[in-house]
Amino acid sequence: MEKDETRAFFAARATTWDDTFPDDGPVFAAAIARLELTPGSVALDAGCGTGRAMPLLRGFTDRVVGLDLTPEMALVARGRGAVLIGDAGELPFAAATVDGILAAGLIGHLGEPRGTLREFARVARPGARLALFHPVGRAVLAARRGRELSPDDIRAEPHLTPLLRSAGWEPVHFHDEDDHYLALARLA
Ligand SMILES: C[S@@+](CC[C@H](N)C(=O)[O-])C[C@H]1O[C@@H](n2cnc3c(N)ncnc32)[C@H](O)[C@@H]1O
């Protein structure tokens, strides 16, 4: 999707987003725990949407920043913490300042996923963790949208592993079952 299309798509859903997926808390919490954040860590929720993960991130550290391309989503998220409006591919952070990045439901919407993953690597501190997450697996998500799983999907492990490595990330865990999708990586 182009950025304008993405903004329009999510702007229309900002006020109802949390009501559509009310039961995702536990799978989000489990994925966030795997970022291994500690008090004082800096956490980025990239593509934070309404910020529903931000209180869970703050269970580990109070230094949590959300960022989203869609102003309507970011405005809802501001009720839950510090949120910037912007593109995850051009982060307003200095190099090597972030300890953990959550990107929930983001990567499938990116026009330039490699560039964004590189940008994540730029701002990440050595040893930082990245969680590409979705509260359901790819097959459930495709079915929800009335689509077949595409063999070219960059979120599939055979495509994602080299993509992550080319952007400076070392994959450490991959799970894609109906209960959730989680690709976890560490800054190489
Ligand atoms: C599927 S929603 C997920 C929202 C939230 N992470 C969640 O799980 O509830 C994807 C979000 O990513 C945002 N987004 C899409 N492309 C983006 C980009 N290039 N930079 C920042 N945010 C982006 C959209 O505006 C939208 O809010």
The ligand as an SDF file (V2000), in Angstrom:
LIG
                    3D

 27 29  0  0  0  0  0  0  0  0999 V2000
   -2.4820   -3.3620   11.5940 C   0  0  0  0  0  0  0  0  0  0  0  0
   -2.2430   -1.8160   12.4010 S   0  0  0  0  0  0  0  0  0  0  0  0
   -1.5100   -2.3360   13.9130 C   0  0  0  0  0  0  0  0  0  0  0  0
   -1.6060   -1.3100   14.9960 C   0  0  0  0  0  0  0  0  0  0  0  0
   -1.0490   -1.7760   16.3520 C   0  0  0  0  0  0  0  0  0  0  0  0
    0.3520   -2.0900   16.2650 N   0  0  0  0  0  0  0  0  0  0  0  0
   -1.8430   -2.9680   16.8500 C   0  0  0  0  0  0  0  0  0  0  0  0
   -1.3310   -4.0850   16.7710 O   0  0  0  0  0  0  0  0  0  0  0  0
   -2.9620   -2.7500   17.2980 O   0  0  0  0  0  0  0  0  0  0  0  0
   -0.8520   -1.1440   11.5080 C   0  0  0  0  0  0  0  0  0  0  0  0
   -0.4700    0.2620   11.9360 C   0  0  0  0  0  0  0  0  0  0  0  0
    0.7580    0.5790   11.2910 O   0  0  0  0  0  0  0  0  0  0  0  0
    0.7030    1.9190   10.8730 C   0  0  0  0  0  0  0  0  0  0  0  0
    1.6670    2.0800    9.7710 N   0  0  0  0  0  0  0  0  0  0  0  0
    1.5950    1.5870    8.5200 C   0  0  0  0  0  0  0  0  0  0  0  0
    2.6870    1.9370    7.8250 N   0  0  0  0  0  0  0  0  0  0  0  0
    3.4810    2.6490    8.6760 C   0  0  0  0  0  0  0  0  0  0  0  0
    4.7480    3.2750    8.5550 C   0  0  0  0  0  0  0  0  0  0  0  0
    5.4370    3.2650    7.4090 N   0  0  0  0  0  0  0  0  0  0  0  0
    5.2570    3.8970    9.6330 N   0  0  0  0  0  0  0  0  0  0  0  0
    4.5650    3.9450   10.8150 C   0  0  0  0  0  0  0  0  0  0  0  0
    3.3660    3.3720   10.9790 N   0  0  0  0  0  0  0  0  0  0  0  0
    2.8250    2.7390    9.9270 C   0  0  0  0  0  0  0  0  0  0  0  0
   -0.7310    2.1450   10.4760 C   0  0  0  0  0  0  0  0  0  0  0  0
   -1.0740    3.5070   10.4960 O   0  0  0  0  0  0  0  0  0  0  0  0
   -1.4620    1.3290   11.5380 C   0  0  0  0  0  0  0  0  0  0  0  0
   -1.7980    2.1050   12.6560 O   0  0  0  0  0  0  0  0  0  0  0  0
  1  2  1  0
  2  3  1  0
  2 10  1  0
  3  4  1  0
  4  5  1  0
  5  6  1  0
  5  7  1  0
  7  8  2  0
  7  9  1  0
 10 11  1  0
 11 12  1  0
 11 26  1  0
 12 13  1  0
 13 14  1  0
 13 24  1  0
 14 15  1  0
 14 23  1  0
 15 16  2  0
 16 17  1  0
 17 18  1  0
 17 23  2  0
 18 19  1  0
 18 20  2  0
 20 21  1  0
 21 22  2  0
 22 23  1  0
 24 25  1  0
 24 26  1  0
 26 27  1  0
M  CHG  2   2   1   9  -1
M  END
$$$$
